[in-house]
Amino acid sequence: METPPDSEFVVNFWGVRGSIATPGKETVHYGGNTSCVEMRVAGKRLIFDGGTGLRLLGKSLLPEMPVEAYLFFTHSHWDHIQGFPFFVPAFIPGNCFHLYGAIAPDGSTMKQRLSDQMLHPNFPIPLQGMRSNLKFYDLKPGDAIAVDDITIETAHLNHPSEAIGYRVSWRGGTAVYCTDTEHFPDRLDDNVLQLARNADLLIYDATYTDEEYYHPKTPKMGWGHSTWQEAVKVAKAVGVKQLAIFHHDPAHDDNFLLDVESQVKTAFPGGFLAREGMRIPIL
C-alpha cells in the first residue's frame, strides 16, 4: 500500500556534484548536476540549493501544477544557484515559491544575488520575468523556521563568503543538509555537530579525500570543503544513522567515487555516496 504524501518524509537527490556540472560518460553512475536536494515532508516540498539539478526537478514538477515549494539556499556560489534561471515552474503563474537565504557579508540579500545573475549580459530574462509568486525571506544563522509542524534549524558553516546548514525535523525523523563546509584541523565543528545530532540522515560536503586535502604540493586547505574521513568522524560522534557523502569534486569520475564509496562503507556501515535519482525514506 502506498504511503500518503502527507505522512511521508523522503529525500530525493537531483544534483550531487560540486563546483561545476560534469556531464559525460565518466560521471553517469553518480551524476554530473550540481547541488539540489528535495525533501518531501508531510505533503510539503522543501528544496535545498538551486544548482543545475534544479532544472531536472522543475521539469518533474510540470505535471503537478499548480505547485508550492520552499527553497532554502546555503549560499550563492554559482554551483548552488545556476539552475534557478532554468527552473521552469518559477515562470508559470499560479505557482508559489518561498525562498530563504542569508544576507551575504557584503550586505546583499538572496533576492539581490539571484536577480544579479539574471541581469544582462548574463541572462536574457530578468527575475521579474518569473511570473510565479516568489516570496523572499532573509535568514540569520541560528534562525529556526516552521512550515506547519516541520521544523528547520539553521547554523553557520565554515565556508568562504559564508554558508548555512539546515536540519529538518518532523515527527521524530531528521535529515540534515550540511554543505559547503570545511572542517577544523584540531576539532570537530560545534555547529556541524549540533545540526547533525542523532540525525537519521546527514548529507555532508566531502569534496576531497584526506590525501587530496593535505597533499604536500597541491593542498586544498582554505578552499571551503571537507573530506569523507571527516564526515565519518562527525557521523560517529553524534549518532548519525545514515551518512550521504555529497558535493563530489568535478575531477572525480565514477571509478574514483566507486572506490571512495567502498572505503566509506568499510569505515561507517551506514555511509554511502549520494547519486542523482537516489531516494532515501526517513519515515
C-alpha positions in Angstrom: 0.0 0.0 0.0 1.4 3.4 -1.0 2.2 5.9 1.8 0.0 9.0 1.6 2.1 12.1 0.7 1.1 13.9 3.9 2.5 11.2 6.1 5.9 10.6 4.4 9.4 12.1 4.8 11.7 11.2 1.9 14.8 12.8 0.5 15.4 12.9 -3.3 18.8 13.8 -4.8 18.6 15.9 -8.1 22.2 17.2 -8.1 25.2 15.9 -6.1 28.2 17.4 -7.8 30.2 20.4 -6.5 31.9 23.4 -8.2 30.8 22.8 -11.8 28.4 20.5 -13.7 30.2 17.5 -15.2 28.1 15.7 -17.9 29.7 12.8 -19.7 30.2 9.1 -19.9 32.6 9.1 -16.9 30.0 10.5 -14.5 26.8 8.7 -15.4 26.7 6.5 -12.3 26.8 9.3 -9.7 25.6 12.1 -11.9 27.0 15.4 -13.1 24.5 18.0 -12.0 25.3 20.5 -9.2 23.7 20.7 -5.8 20.0 20.3 -5.4 18.2 18.1 -2.8 14.5 17.8 -2.4 12.8 16.7 0.8 9.1 15.8 0.7 7.8 16.1 4.2 4.2 15.9 5.4 2.9 16.9 1.9 5.3 19.9 1.7 8.1 20.2 -0.8 11.4 21.6 0.6 14.2 22.2 -1.9 17.8 22.8 -0.8 20.0 24.8 -3.2 19.4 25.6 -6.8 22.3 24.1 -8.7 21.8 22.6 -12.2 19.9 19.7 -10.6 17.0 22.2 -10.0 16.3 22.2 -13.8 15.5 18.5 -13.7 13.4 18.9 -10.5 11.5 21.7 -12.2 10.8 19.5 -15.2 9.4 16.8 -13.0 7.0 19.2 -11.3 5.3 20.4 -14.5 2.6 17.6 -14.4 1.8 18.6 -10.8 1.0 22.2 -11.2 0.0 24.4 -9.5 2.8 23.8 -7.1 4.0 25.4 -3.9 7.6 24.8 -2.6 10.1 26.1 -0.1 13.6 26.8 -1.4 16.5 27.0 1.1 19.9 28.3 -0.2 23.1 27.5 1.6 24.9 30.4 -0.2 25.1 31.9 -3.6 28.3 30.4 -5.2 27.3 29.6 -8.8 27.1 25.8 -8.4 24.3 26.4 -5.9 22.2 28.9 -7.9 22.9 28.4 -11.6 19.9 26.1 -12.1 17.5 28.8 -10.8 17.1 30.7 -14.1 16.2 27.4 -15.7 13.6 26.4 -13.1 10.6 26.4 -15.4 7.8 26.3 -12.8 9.0 29.7 -11.5 7.9 31.3 -14.8 4.4 30.0 -14.7 1.6 32.0 -12.9 -0.3 30.2 -10.2 2.8 28.6 -8.7 4.2 29.8 -5.4 7.8 29.6 -4.1 9.1 30.6 -0.7 12.8 31.4 -1.0 15.2 31.5 2.1 18.8 32.6 2.3 21.2 34.5 4.5 22.3 38.1 3.9 25.9 37.9 2.5 28.9 39.6 4.1 28.6 42.4 1.6 25.0 43.1 2.7 23.3 41.7 -0.4 20.1 39.6 0.1 19.5 36.3 -1.7 16.9 38.1 -3.8 19.5 40.6 -5.0 22.0 37.8 -5.8 19.5 35.7 -7.7 18.4 38.8 -9.6 22.0 39.8 -10.4 22.8 36.5 -12.2 19.7 37.1 -14.4 20.6 40.6 -15.5 22.1 41.4 -18.9 24.6 40.4 -20.2 24.5 37.3 -18.0 21.0 36.1 -18.9 18.2 37.2 -21.4 15.3 37.2 -19.0 15.3 39.1 -15.6 14.0 37.8 -12.3 10.9 39.9 -12.9 10.1 37.6 -15.9 9.4 34.8 -13.4 5.6 35.1 -13.2 5.0 32.7 -10.3 4.6 34.2 -6.8 8.1 34.5 -5.4 8.3 35.3 -1.7 11.8 36.0 -0.2 12.9 35.7 3.4 16.2 36.8 4.9 17.8 34.4 7.4 20.5 34.7 10.0 22.5 31.6 11.0 20.8 30.1 14.1 17.3 31.0 13.0 14.6 28.3 13.1 11.8 28.2 10.5 8.5 26.4 11.0 6.5 25.1 8.0 3.3 23.9 9.7 4.7 21.2 12.1 8.0 20.9 10.2 11.0 22.5 12.0 14.0 23.7 10.0 17.0 24.7 12.2 20.0 26.6 10.7 23.7 27.1 11.6 26.7 28.9 10.3 29.1 26.7 8.2 32.8 27.3 7.7 33.0 28.4 4.0 34.4 31.4 2.1 31.7 34.1 1.9 29.8 32.1 4.5 27.1 29.4 4.1 24.2 28.0 6.1 23.4 24.4 7.0 19.9 23.1 7.6 18.3 20.5 9.9 14.8 19.3 9.0 12.8 17.6 11.7 9.3 16.1 11.6 7.6 13.5 13.8 10.9 12.2 15.2 12.6 12.0 11.8 15.6 14.2 10.9 17.5 14.9 7.8 20.5 17.3 7.7 21.8 19.2 4.7 25.4 20.3 5.5 27.3 21.6 2.5 29.6 23.6 1.8 31.7 23.4 4.9 35.4 23.0 5.8 36.4 21.1 8.9 38.8 22.5 11.5 42.2 20.8 11.8 42.1 20.4 15.6 38.5 19.7 16.5 35.0 18.9 15.2 32.9 21.9 14.3 30.3 22.6 17.1 27.8 24.0 14.5 28.0 20.8 12.4 27.7 18.6 15.5 24.6 20.5 16.6 23.0 20.2 13.2 23.8 16.5 12.9 22.9 15.3 16.4 21.2 11.8 16.2 20.1 12.5 12.6 18.5 9.8 10.5 20.4 11.2 7.5 23.4 13.5 7.3 24.2 14.9 3.9 27.8 16.2 4.2 30.2 18.0 2.0 33.1 15.6 1.3 34.5 17.1 -1.8 38.0 15.7 -1.1 39.8 12.8 0.4 42.2 13.4 3.2 45.1 12.7 0.8 43.9 15.5 -1.5 43.1 17.9 1.3 46.5 17.6 2.9 48.6 16.9 -0.3 52.1 18.5 0.2 52.2 20.0 -3.3 48.5 20.8 -4.0 46.7 21.1 -0.7 43.0 22.1 -0.6 43.1 23.8 2.8 41.1 27.0 2.9 39.0 26.1 -0.1 35.9 25.7 2.0 35.3 21.9 1.7 35.8 18.8 3.8 36.7 15.1 3.3 34.8 11.8 3.7 37.1 10.9 6.6 35.9 13.9 8.5 32.3 13.1 7.6 32.7 9.7 9.2 34.1 11.3 12.4 31.1 13.6 12.6 28.6 10.8 12.0 30.2 8.6 14.7 30.5 11.4 17.2 26.8 12.3 17.2 25.0 9.0 16.4 24.0 9.6 12.8 22.2 6.6 11.3 22.9 7.2 7.6 25.7 9.3 6.0 25.4 10.6 2.5 28.7 11.8 1.0 27.9 14.8 -1.2 29.3 17.6 -3.4 31.6 15.4 -5.4 34.6 17.1 -6.9 34.3 17.6 -10.7 37.7 15.8 -11.1 36.3 12.6 -9.5 34.9 10.2 -12.1 32.7 7.2 -11.4 35.6 4.8 -10.9 37.2 7.1 -8.4 33.9 7.6 -6.5 33.2 3.8 -6.5 36.5 3.3 -4.7 35.7 6.1 -2.2 32.3 4.6 -1.6 33.8 1.2 -0.8 36.1 2.9 1.8 33.2 4.9 3.2 31.1 1.7 3.8 34.0 0.0 5.5 34.6 2.9 7.8 30.9 3.6 8.5 28.3 0.9 7.6 25.5 3.5 7.3 27.6 5.5 4.8 27.2 5.8 1.0 27.8 8.3 -1.8 24.9 10.4 -3.0 23.8 9.7 -6.5 21.4 11.6 -8.8 18.0 9.9 -8.7 18.6 8.4 -5.3 15.6 8.3 -2.9 16.1 7.9 0.8 13.0 7.4 3.0 13.3 8.9 6.5 9.9 7.9 7.8 
